């Protein structure tokens, strides 16, 4: 085992919420528990495995690898040295939660890694700690291991009042910036775009599919489904491709698919396959929760989301999805907390997460925050829900003229908007349906759906007052 000079006691934790974790915490204390868990995780990861080595399943090995070097202490201060060690250990653990990365703890420098006979490494993460009085400056840099070019860098200045809080915050931010759909994914997407079509691997096709999905357009979603199906055709065990395919189908069902029921079924099937292939992937559970929710099974969706958050509470895709759905379970404040966490971990969060963040804020009455999030989405890809949320937030803030303009703009873009169609979606809990209908009517949106749009609304989800209105209208015509 690398990085360990002497004999240590290792633990395999099988129930982190149960007796084993509590017994270990009582025995070692807060700091000891953190170091023991980090040492155990580092040892396993140095062997190239992670806890998955104990599982009967073997997910695909096609994923980028990142070597985490020890953060350097630039000040020679004992407290700064401890903080540097703690951040290094926490970054390794937090990055390991992202199943699309192969994380390796390493003691060498970038040149030694490149020259060594060890397994190839795609990226190298290194950083430094410098303490100045009662403040600490932390720098981190991600570099391509082959070209040694800079992929990402960031610097933080924090008060050093609570060393553990600083350590946790910075480690989480580094992991969130790099994992999920972060900087490593962006670099891999750029590399895939440079390849010849004939040389694309399953992983390349997966990365291009995710990129197409995040364009947030009908064409992008259709292209994503095509690319992801090609990836799965080359490697049916690529769990993350099944997850991305589920997202693409769920997005299409909510937006523009001519057969939304078929798209919802496809999303559910793909998500179940993803979780089956990799039951430790948080994003797979989040995709499954959304697929269950869009089919109306909120009782199953809620604990599935809880599983996703337990596995990785830093994943932007997990946080964005939960921010959208939490109010459906009567947990609107939890949804806003998830949105806050996403924003804190990545203040420059991507446009595809903005609608989810805005919806979570809207459901708890944080209208200014909702408008700020909505402003992050480019004009050309704004959805019905986006334009509705904007109008409602403006009206709630008393900006009536702007709200009226927003309603007119939304109806010009999407003539099929109605309160009845919106609240027919399963994400609206029964307690929120009437409140949403009243809010949209007060702003100026139509309450009842057009006759031509009723096929997309289940009979049981239609509004009684609208059914009565349509019946009366049909009687007058006859």
N, C-alpha and C positions, 0 to 999 in steps of 0.2 A: 504494500500500500504506500502510495506516494505521500509526501508532505508530513509524515508522522515519524518522529525520531525515536520514540520509545513506546512501551506497551501502554495501551489505553483500554478502557472499558467501552464496548460498543453496545448499542441498543437497536433492536428492530422494533419499531413502534407500529403496532397493527391497529390500534384504536386510540387515536390522538385525543379524542374527547373523553376517554374512559379511564380505567384504573391505572393502566400502565403510565400514561402521561402524568397523572396526578402523583403517583408514587415517585416517578423520576423527578418531578418538580420539587417535591418535598425533600428528596434526598440531596439534590444538587443546588437548589435555589435558582433564582431567575437567571443570573449570569451563567451559572454552571450548566443549566439546561440548554441555554442558547449555544454555548461552546461545544457541549457534547453532541448536540444534534448537528451542529455545523461540521464538526470533525467527522462524524459518522457519514454524513451526506457527502463531504468532500472525498472521503476514502472510496466510497462506492462510485462516485462520479469519475474519479481518477481512473478507475478500471473501465470506464466507457459505458457503464450500464445504467445506474440509477436503480430505484427500487423495482423497476419493471423487470429486472433480471429474475425476480422471484415469481413472476407471473407465467402462466402457461401460454400466454399469447406472445407473439413476436411482431410488433409493428414494424413498418418499413424503416430501413436505415437511411433512406434518402432525406436528410435534413441537414441544415447548416450547423456547423460546430463552432463554438466560441470558447476560447481559452481565457479564463479570468485570472489575471496576474495579481499578486498581492499589491494592494494600494500602498504607495510609498509615503513615508512620514518625512516631511521636509523640515520639520522644526526641531526634532530631537527631543520633544517633550514626551514624557511617559504616557500622559493621558491621550495625546494625539496618536501615539503608537498603538494604544489599546483601541482607539476609535478606528484607526486604519485597519487593524486586524478584524475588528467586528464588522465593518462595512464590507470587507472582502468576503467574509464568511456568509453574511446575509445576502449579498448579491448572488453568490453561487446558489444558495438555497432558493431565493426568489426566482431567479432565471430558470432553475430546474423545474418550476411549476409550469412553464410554457412547454407543451409537449412537442412543439415544432422546432425546438432547439436541442442540440446535443451539447451540454455544458461540461467543461472540463476545468477543474481547478489545477493551476499550474504554478510552479515556483520559478521557472526560468523567465528570461526576458524575451521579447519578440524575436531577436536574432537567433537566440539559442533554440527557440521553438522551430523556427524555419530550418535550421541546420540539423536538428536532431532527427533520429530515425523513428520518432514516434508517429502515430497516425496523423494524417494531414489535418490541419486546422484551417477553417475558412476565415475566422475573425479573431482578433485579439482585443480584449478589453483591459485597459490599464488606467490607473488613476493615482491621485496624490492627495494628501491631507496636510494642511498648514494651519496651525493655530496662532492667532494673533489676539492676545489679551483674552477677552471673554467671548470672542467670535472664532469661528472655524471656516476655512475656505476649502471646499472639496472640488476637485477637477476630475473629469472622466473623459476618456477618449476611446473610440472604437475604430480599429484600423483593419483593412483587408490584409490578411496574413501573407498573401502571395505578392501583391503589388506594394504593400506597405502604405497605400494611400489612405487618407482620412475619410471615414464614412460618417462619423458623428462625433461631436464633442459638446460638453456642457460644463458649466461652472456654477456652484452654489455658494452663497455666503449665509451662514446661519449663526444665531447666538448659541453658545455652548452651555446653556443652563441645565439641560437634561440630556446627557450624553446618549442615553438609550433612545430617546425620542428622535434626536438628530440622526443617529445611526439607522433607525428603522425608516424614517422618512426618506433619507437619501438612497438607501438600498432599494426601497420600493420604487422610487422615481427612476433610478437607473434601469431596473428590471422592466418597468412599464414602457420606458422609451425604446428599449431594444426588443422586447418580446412581443408576441401576438402579431399585430399588423404594424409593428414599429420599424425602426431604422434598418434592422437586418432584413426584414421582409422587403422593404423598398429597394435595398441593394440587390437582393436576389431577383426581384422583378426586373430591374434594369439589366441584369446579366442575362436573364431569359429573353428579353427583347432583342438583345444583340446576337442571339444564336440563329442559325439557319433553321427553318421549319422542320427539315428532315432530321435534325439532331436533337430536337426537344425531348427531354425525358418526362416521365410522369410528374416529377416534382416541378419541372419547368412549366408544364401545362397547368398544374395546380396554381402556381404563382401567378401566371397570366390570367387564369380564371378569376382569382381573387381580385386582381387589378381591374378586370372588366366589370365585376360585380360592384365594385366601389365607385364606378362612374355614375351610378344611380340613374341610368337611363334605360328605356325599354331595350334598345339595342345592346347595351352593356349587359343586361341580365340575360338576354338570349345568347349572347356570345359566351358568357360565363358558363351557362348550362352545357353548351357544346364543348368548350375547352375542358371542363371538369369531367364530363363523360369520357372524353378521350384519355384523360389522365387515369381514370378508373379502369378503362379498358387496358391500359398498359400495366397498371398495378392495382388490382382489386383490393389489396390490403392497405392502401394509402388512406388511413382513417381521416386525415385532415381534408382530403379531397371530397370525401363523403360529407363531411361537416359543411364545407363551403357550398357543395351542391344543395344541401338542405336549406342553407341561407338563401341561395339564389331562387329556389322554388317558393319559399315563404314570401320573399319580397315580391315575386311575380304575382302570387296569389292575391296579395294586398293591393297591387297597383294596376296591372294591365293584362294579366293572363286571361284569355278568352274562356278558359275552363278552370276557374279558381279551385273547384273541388278536386280536380285531378292534380293540380299543382300542390295543394295541401297534402294530398295523399303521398305524392312523390317526396315532399319535404319530410314527412314523418318516416317514410321508409328509409331515406338516406340518413337521417339523424340516428335512427335505431341501429343502422349498420355501422355508423361511426362509433357509437358508444360500445357496440359489441366488439369492434376491432381494438379500441383503446379506451377501456373504462376508467382511465385516470385522466382523461382530457377534459378540462373544464369547459372548453368551448363546445365540445360535442354535446355535453349535457345542456348547455344554454340553447343550442340549436334544437335539441329535442324538446326542451321546455316550450320554446316558441311554436314548434310544430304541433305540440299537444294543445297549446292554448288557442291557436288559430282554428283548431277543430272543435273548440268548445269544452275541452277537458281540463278545466282550471284546477280541479282537485288533484290531477296528476302533474300538471305543469308546475304548481307551487313547490312541492318537495324536490322536483327535478332542478329547478332554479337554485334551491338551497344546496343541492349537491354541487352544482357548478361553482357557487360562491365559496364553498368549503375547499374545493380543490384549488381555486385560484381567484382570489378577490382583487387581483391587480390586472386581470385581462380586460382590455378595453372593449372587446366584443361582448364579453359576459356582462360587464357593467352597463353597457349601452342597452343591451336587451332587457336586463332586469329593470333599468330605469323606466323603460316603456311599460312593462307589465306589472310592476309592483302594486300599482293602484288597483289592478284587477283582483288582487287578493286582499284588498282592504289595508294595504301597507304603503300608502302614497308617500309618507314621510321617509320610509326606507328607500323608495325609488329616488326621491330627491337626494338622499344621502349617497346613493350609488352615483348619481350624476355629479355631486360635489366631489366625490372621490376621483372620478374619471378626470374632471377638470383639474384637480390638484395634481394628479400624477402626470398629466399631459396638458398643460395650459394651451398648447397649440393643437388641440384635438382635431381629428379629421372631420371633413364636412359630413361624412356618412353617419357620424355619431351625434351631430348637432340636433336633428329632429328628436331623437330619443331624449336627449338632455332637456330640450325645451318642453317636451310633453311632461316630463317628470316635474319640472318647475311649475308648469301650468296647473297641474293637479293639486298643488299645495299653495296656489295663489302667489307665487313669486314671478309676477308678470314681467318686470324689468329684466330679470335674469333669463326668462324665456325668450324675450325679444333679442337679447344679446346673443344667445345661442343660435336663434333663427337667422341672424344676420351673417352667420358663418357659411351659410349654404348658397352656392352660386344661383343666380336667377334662373338659368336654363334647366335646372334639375329639381326645382321645388315641387313638391308633391301636393295633392289635395290637402292632406292633413297639415302640411306645413303652412299653406295659405290660410286655412281655417284657424289654426293656432295663432297666427299673426293677427288676424282680425279680432279674435276673442281677447287676446292680451291687450291690444290697443284700446278696445272698448272698455275693458276692466280698469284701465288706467285713466279713463275719461277723455281720451284723445279721439273724440267722436268723428271728426272729419277724416282723420287718417284711417279710422276703422271702416268708415263707409267706402273710402277709396280701396281699401284692402278687400272688402267684400265684392265690390264691382270687378276688381282685377281677378279674384278667385273664380267668380262665376263666368267671366269671359274665358278663362283658361280651362275650367272644368264645369260645363253646364249641368252635369249630373250631380253636383254637390247637393246634399240635403241632410238634415239632422237624422232622418229615419235611416238613411243608408249608413251614416257614420256610426250610430249607436247599435246597429245590427251586428257589428263586429264583436267577437267574444271578449276582446280586451276590456270592454266596458262592463264593469260589474253592475248588477241590477240597481244598486243604490246610486250609481253615477249616471245611469241612463237618462232619467228625467231631468237631472241637473244639467247635463250636456245639451239636451233638447231645448231647455229654456234659455241656456246661454247662447246657443246658435240663433234661436228665434229673436232674442233681444238684439243681437248684432245686425240681423237682417238677412240671414240665410233662410232658404225655404225649409219648412218643417218636413213636408211629405215628399217622398221620392216620386219621380216621373213614372208613368205606367211602363215605359220602355225599359226602366231600370229595375223593375221588381224581380226579375229572374235572378238577380245577384243577391237578393235579400230573402233569407229563409222565411217561410210563412209565420213561424212562431216568433220571429224577431221584428215583425212589422209593428208599427205603432197603432194602437186601437183607434185613436182619433183619426188617423190617416185612412184606415180601413173603412171607417164610417163615412168619411168624406168621399172616398172613391165610390162607395156603394150608393151614396146619395147622388153623386154626379152621373153614375151609370143609369140610375132610375130616371133622372131628368132627360137623358138622351133617348131612353126608350119611350 
